[in-house]
């Protein structure tokens, strides 16, 4: 590897007073650009597992053209947490860079950004994990904040992500993507403070997990009669969905009460799913 010459600096190494401020051109938010020592940076804990091949491609790109796309970070304690740019950070570390350019954003903006990822479209499990992590932080720091206030919606995007996040924690085999169309119609933001709404989320997650267990039980019975196929779980959920012809929002409790009743019926008569064709 050819030895790199030190590049000229726009700022000194980041400290409390280093870097320069600017307003983003879209929303005029106050941001800071700085060169930050690599040893003061860490990846946010609920970031997805990095792709080693992608790190390799980014490393090669930085070697050829330089580090041109700054990280996005938020101050935390005596360092910074990376909320966008995990692969660039790992590539920079592999190259032995001592300082890395970054845009420093305020915590309230960082929360809204965590539901986005410019490198890879997150799946439902990943979106739910991020939403739950942010939600728990809000419960801890602002327990009296109403769940239906804009600050919460801007941070977690959809209320049902929190329910699914809790469900995934209880059951790693949760069919979240199949339950999501139902939850979109019955699991919105609550008119309650976060300290209370979190308890409701936990109860709702338990209900979804219970429904998921019943879906698996029906699936096992279909397997016994030689009628199993790759998408049978989604077919069972579609059959038991009481809202499939409804566009309006419905109450969570009554929706899942009906769904659980139908799933219990399918335990005794799993062949009904096949006759209905998932309708």
N, C-alpha and C positions, 0 to 999 in steps of 0.2 A: 504494500500500500504506500503510495507516494506521500511524503510528508507535507502536511498542509501548513501554509503560512498563516499567521494570525490575521484575522480580518479587522478592518477598522470598526470602531464602536460608535453607535449612536448614543449609548448611555453607558454608565458604569454598571458593575454587577448590582443586581437588585437588592435594595434594602428598603427601610421604611420610607425614605425620601427620594429614592432613585426612580428613573424612568421618566416619561413625559405623558401628560394627560391629553386626551382628545375626546371629541364627541363623535359617536358613530353617525354616519350620514343619514341613516333611516329614521331612527327614533331620538337622536340627539342625547343618547345616554352617555354619562361620563365614564370613560374607560381609561386605562393606563397601559402603555407599552413599555416593556422593560426586558433587559437581559437578566435572567435569573440563574443562579448557581444550580447545577444539576442535582447536587446533594440536598437542596431544599425543596425538591419536587417529588410528589408521589401521586400515583394513579388513584382515583377515587375508588373506594372499596367495592362498590357494586358494579364496576365496569365489567364488560364481558371479557372472557378469556381471549388474549391476543392471538392472532394468526401468525405463526412463525414464518410461513412463506411471504406474507404481506410485510412483515418486519424486514425480511431480506430485500424485498423490492424497494421499500422506502429507503433502506440503508444505501442501496446502489444509487438511487436517485439523488440522495443528499451528497454522496461522493462526487457525482457528476456535475450537479448544478448548484449545490449548496443548500442550506437550511432556509428556505424561502417562505414557508407557511408557519407562522407562529402557533404555539400551543394556546389554548384558552384555559385559564386557571382562576382559582378563587383563593384569597388569603385564608389560611387556617393556622392558628397558633403561631409558631415561628417559621412557618413555611408556606407552601402553596399546594393545593390539590388540583390535579389535572382533570378537567371535565370534558375536554375534547383534545385529541392528539396523542392517545396512548401509543400508537404504533410509531409516530414520529419521535416520541420521547424514548422509546426502547431502541430505536435506530440510532438516535443521537448518543445514547449511553453506550451502545455497541461500538460506536466510532470514537468514544473517549472524549466527547465534547464536554467542556467544563461549564459552559454557560449556554443557555437555550433561550431564544426569543419567545416572548409570550405576551398575550393580551390579558391583563388582569381585570376581571369583572366583579361587580358587587354580588354578595350572596343571594339577594333576591332575584337577580337576573340569572344566576347560575342554576337555581332551582328550575326555572322555566326551560333552560337549555338541556337539562338532563334527560328529558323525554325525547330528545333529538339526537341523531348520530349521523354525521356526514359521511362516514366511511362505510357503513353497512346498515341495511335496514334491519332493525331489531325485530325478533319474533314476539309473540304474545307473552311468553314466559319472561323474556328479558324486559319488555315494557312494564310488565306487572311488578317485577322485582325492583326496578328503578322507582316506580310510583310508590310502592310500599315503603321503600327506604326514605324517600322524601316525606311521605305522610307521617312516618314515625318521628322524624325530626320535628315536623310541625306540631305534632301532638306534644312533644317534650318541651318545645320552646314557646308555643302559643296554644295551650290547651283550651282557652276560652274562645278562640277564633271559630266562627261558624264554618261548618264544612261546606256550605253552599256559597261562601264568599269567594270573590274573584281570585284572591291570593292563593286559595287552595286549588281551584280549577286551573289556573295558569301553571301551577306546579306539577300536578299529577295528571292533567288532561282529561281523564275519564275516571269517575268514581269506581266503576267496576274493576279497574285495574288493581285497586287496593284489595278488593274482595278476592280476586284471583291470586294476587300475590300471597295473601294469607293461605289460600287454598293450596297453592303450590308448596308452601312450607310444610303443610300437614300431609300432603300426598304428592310426591314427585311425579306420579303417573296421571295427574289430573288432565283431562281432555279440555284444556282451557279454550282452545280455538273453536271447539264445537259448542261450548256453553256460551261463548261471547255474544252471539246474536240474540240469545234470550236475555242475558244480563243487560245488554244495551237498552232493552225495553222496560226493565223493571228495577234497575239498580243505579239510580241517579244519586246526585248529591243530596245530603240530608240537611234539614233545617234544625240542626243541633250543634252544640260546640264539639270540637274535635275530641275532647275527653270522653264524651258520651257516644259520639258517632263511631269511634274506634271499637267500642264494645259491640255495636250493631254490626260492624264489618266482620268482626270475629265470628259472630253468630251466623251471619250469612255465608261466610266461607265454610263453616262447618256443614251447613245445609247443602252447599254445592258439592262438597266432598262426599256427603252421604249419597247424593244423587249419582255421583260418579261411581261409587261402589256398587250401586244397583245396576248401573249400565254395564259394568264389568261382569256382574253376576248373570245378567241376561245374555251377554256375549258368550260367557262360558257355556251356558245351556245350549245356545245355538251351535257352538262348536261340538257339543256332544251329539247333536243330531246331524252333523255334517253340513251345516248351513252357514258356517263362519266365513267371512271374507275380510279383506284388509280394512274396509271402511264401515264395518258393521257397527262400530261404536257411534260414529256420526249418524248412521241410519237410525239407531235406537233413540238417540237424543232428538233427532228430527221428528220421529214418530210421537215421542212423549211431550214434545214442546207444545204447551197450551196457547202460545202467542204467535204461532206461525202465520196466522191470517190477520193479525192485529198490528196496526201501525202506531196506535197510541201507547203512551206509557201506562204500565200496569203496576199494581202493588207487588212487591217482592214476595211477601209471605204467601198470599193466595196463589201466585203463579207457581211457586215451587211446591206448595201443598198439592196442587193439581198434578204437577209433574211427578212427584213422588208416588202419588196414588197410581198413576198410569204405569210407572216403572214396577211397582209391586205387582200389578196385574200381569205385566209381561214376565215376571219371574215364574208365574204359573202357566202362562201361555206365550212363550217366546216366539212361536211361529206366526203370531199376529203381525209382527214386524214385517215378515216376508210377504204376507198377503197384502199388506197395505202399501208395500213398496216405499216406505218411509214417509208416506203422505199423512 
